Amino acid sequence: MEWLPRLKAVLARLGTLDLRALALFRIAIATCLLWDVATRLGDFADHYSDAGYVPVELAYELGGRVARLYLPIWSHGSDLVVMGLFGLLVACALALLVGFHTRIASVACWLLLVSLQVRNPLVASFGGDTVLRVALFWAMLLPLGGWYSLDARRAARGGGERATRLLSAASVALVAQVTLLYVTTGLAKYGGTWLNGSALYYALHVDYFGNGLGAWLREREALLPVFSYATLWFERYGPILLFVPFATDVFRLLAVVLFVGFHLGLALFMDVGPFPLYTMALWPAFLPSAFFDDWLPRLRAQTPRPPAGDPWLRQHVAGQLFAAIALVFVIGHVATHAERWRDPGRRLPSPLVYFGKLFQLQQDWDMFGPNPPQRDIWPLIAGEYEDGSRLDLLSGEPYEPHKPEDMPAYLGSFRARLYFRALYWNEPPLPIPKLHAGYANAHCRRAADEGSGLRAVHFRVGVEETRVSGDHPIVYPERGRITCP
């Protein structure tokens, strides 16, 4: 049984996180939260006001049972009250950033963010929002204020040795969470386009997420198969770097550098909103102790001084049990809901399902899986006026069905693109007539206030098939007409 202590030592090393790295993780996710609030404020009237596209009654229907728990935070009060809640979220994010009453700040940030996402799930349906939500959940269970914080400065006045390392159910859970994010995303890419190397060609033709560099890259057809295969295999096997049992510090630092670089590349060639930023914010948590004790001092031309003794931080049993239950749900949910293995007969125990829904831990990591979309879809919404004219409500120009040259600019902010994508890609199925009515009624109210004479709103959709060669045919099916009250 001499191997048993060695095995325990290896497992402990793989599940251990440095508290200084967790402090950088805290700063990163707090910065992301501030960025998240800033990007939402520009669409406040459209997406969070009760006079916008999704009234509170419709939000309750979209959110299901969980909306009854979290939505009341945002659903009662005037627009001024809702703006005050945005301000409260900013204050809590700043407290988390500087490490002021860190545990309370992280709980408040998580609660306010979840309730904000529930307020309008149509603009919180992309991977980045899930990343930020689950990161804040694990942040509540991790001691993020031990270093580089006001809490740490206050605690240092009492003297004594500060812990630098943590091994707990929460630290193991964070490692497992990040691993699941990438491995399940990679395994979800099992369709023919990923296996034959054409996936990136189709992904770069989804103009919802287009940008200038992406348009340049999709013309370099010789490179696309290389990048397609590299993405597939890196997502599937890159996280192994976190679990190498020898030279663990070196391989973990290599993982941090490679995955941050991977997301920088994604951000350069596709406009997928804050997803790359939020996923990059996860990786400071995995900086090894050697980075702080040895490598960083050398960069500063200082003499490395390893910490005295073997300082560990002990965690409460109740918190570890809670983190373990959460991790069991995450693993079970991902395993039973991944498209590749979905089986209606496989279900998690009901108490575990309720636990996951209560804490909003549901997550599906299948970006562009099993295949990227092989068509592009965009809204065409016309305002019909009393003088018989029609205007495009998105561009303000005379209405004529066409494909915009610059799709992101035509649709507006990233949140606006998420809204229209939810309506017209319609995954999962949504109450489209009610959503059309919410959008039309908002424009009718604004037109009535302005006296512009809006009489009705017409909905069509542009659909362009993406083909490897030849023309890309476009059709414009009707989606309905809403008359102003």
Buried (B, 14 or more C-beta within 10 A) or exposed (E): EEEEEEEEEBBEBBBBBBBBBBBBBBBBBBBBBBBBBEBBEBBBBBBBBBEBBBBBEBBBBBBEEBBEBBBEBBBEEEBEEBBEBBEEBBBBBBBBBBBBBBBEBBBBBBBBBBBBBBBBBBBBBBBBBBBBBBBBBBBBBBBBBBBBBBBBEEBEEEEEEBBBBBBBBBBBBBBBBBBBBBBBBBBBBBBEBBBEBBBBBBBBBBBBBBBEBBEEBBEEEEEBBEBBBEBBEBBBEBBEBBBBEEEBBBBBBBBBEEBBEBBEBBBBBBBBBBBBBBBBBBBBBBBBBBBBBBBBBEEEEEEEEEBEEEEBBEBEEEBBEBBBBBBBBBBBBBBBBBEEEEEEEEEBEEEBBEBBBEBBBBBBBBBBBBBBBBBBBBBBBBBBBEEEEBBBBBBEEEBEEBBBEEBBEBBBBBBBBBBBBBBBBEEEEBEBEBBBBBBBBBBBBBBEEEEEBBBBBBBBBBBBEBEEEEEEEBEEEEBEBBEBE
